[in-house]
Amino acid sequence: MKLQDGYSSYGNQIGLATGQVAEIYHDGYVAKRMEIGALVGAAPKENVVRTRPVPGDIVILLGGKTGRDGCGGATGSSKAHTSESLTTCGAEVQKGNAPEERKVQRLFRDPEVTKIIKRCNDFGAGGVSVAIGELADGLVINLDQVPKKYEGLDGTELAISESQERMAVVVAKENADKLVAFAEKENLEATIVAEVVEEPRVKMYWRGNLIVDIAREFLDTNGDVKNAKVQVSKPDENNSYFKPQKVEDVKARWEQTITDLNCCSQKGLVERFDSSIGANTVIMPFGGKYQLTPAQGMVARIPTLKGYTDSGTIMTYGYNPYLASWSPFHGAVYAIIESVSKYVAIRWRL
């Protein structure tokens, strides 16, 4: 299955309108293409509660169950891979569950739910260790309570798995049953897995044994001091991107330009993603008389659970891989200038 099949399938199934999709090509992108994507989240201000967890508060795990998928996923996505990785790194690939994610989204759009949540974390890089470990200074975590996809997971796997569609939320003890009841209405599993305590340490128990006991003071140091030596090379002036080039054969240069993958239509790619979900897309991905002209940015209304809003978002991008390969500094400046220019043009038209 192609990458886009997976991406579009997940986004379409959870009801996420995709207003702009783009890929940028360069010979330097050997393993992965440069892909553009962005997501804006918004919620009514009165629904967002910012309070500090106190001893006695409860941490509830919402959503999907835990498996070995995603163990080492964060580090795995940043390291070099070879053909052998298919057999040695399979557990690093997180297996998505779009219907479960959709239910989590619906739950978190209910103001009665969000107003009793003190803090919340998703299970991205680090799994339980980070998602729950960041919620409060003092925590006692019971790994035996973490719902599992299958038996056989040890304490380490339960603590670091990045299996998706899971959220960790902190609520007052008196609101724990209320949150569980709300989750059940969305057919979501909700399990109490930890408690906030006075002692500033993160403790994890597995099969009744204490397997992690780390002082918050140590965690706050972010570990050992990291040092790196960097040598910045001056861009090659003799091979400057801006150096005028004499064109002997205009036709040949024109043909060379239009055969660049960055110039070809990406409509086949874009139409794998549904831009019409929720009827909030203001500018469709393609316009013009023949619906073939790509939009310069993504414009969408902010979706609301009830009622109508005329508030929206604009997202644009700008990037030239050939300029950036000659000089990362110039490439970054150009990216800002192009994206802001597109934004201004779109905003003026609206």
Steps between C-alpha positions, in 0.01 A plus 500: 500500500632843413564751776223727378250215526567476871506873567182577308314199636567604859418868447184428307375247754540730801315778320797727442457737205830531311514833320852480363742218429837546329822313441835659416759304307880512493773247430613539861174351629601140448305321773208740548340777302445843652131522581301801612233463763349705780209483739337772706302419813262740670260491792272755668698685767246425772543126441875504572591459868858558613551378855786331682461134607507446876568188710203266482411581140450208264661426162269323255611329178246550221468328166693219337681212660876461525709272281862461398447722198676829548771372736787724395288671237620854578866405473430261214358775282823696531758233428631349178316197366599225259319205343575305819287746696189319376585206721681672787296817556143388439393584855594865447212551255190621681176339386224755471135454593308781330150419639642510855663836432170636372333405827773676697443814292127493567558456874738795518254731324251460786536800736374294794806277449767762436399712799583223747838417343792670675775383266523274199772330296502277192705181482756616246873460551572309820161342563385475863839623625454840336123531453433439870844591633459863388161557661613567858812512716406202715341191346435138587425303181359147498602341169284196576192720447603608148261329253689264265432382146639160596680329787877461531605865526762563765533812715742674266275447197197630688696805609646604162252378237369780279188317386265767370150631573568529874475804726600551863288747695515630857175557687404556861420177681133596530478544119658167406174304477340785306775495236482122469124528443548759225757272333262205513241703309752523214584130537850591619694302755597711803727360772653650814873432470673749730464738793658837569698496827685751717848345469672643188591166347373293208439141607380213282377166630472182294372171644524656843867587464645851489691509168545878458574753773643830374519836673327786321802715579710269282243488219487881493871511410422324168786261568864552417617830355525474123772671301557511127761659276361667190692636206296709261640510149455803281285431192697441181505840329629350175198273485248750634131426458455864399778498242353593158507209259524548127238295317615385158194294414179643643288206381729244662502696828122532491460126447746434782301725733160345433637149546600586858268315738444825690321637192264212433141485618443342841124472458512122516673523836277777636174329410584205722416737784146626559490879521121518532455329838296715736432763234757732660746536211486855360745461212506161332838350406442570129316782329469676168278427202613138474565444872869437428670805652649418843411736783784699657392414851243335723206699636242343729235593753560380852259209559262539791287244680195725494411820319686693233824695502659724240845458658749313290863416437745556215802276446766554234851373441806589298813297428757458225709182547763607247558833674505331842756240386732783394444702819268395786495860621382640167255210468345584839470870418338420166255261670381776732471759223305269268261372766426850631448629143249224431323573828470871419365425151239259635399731784457790255274291277284391794 
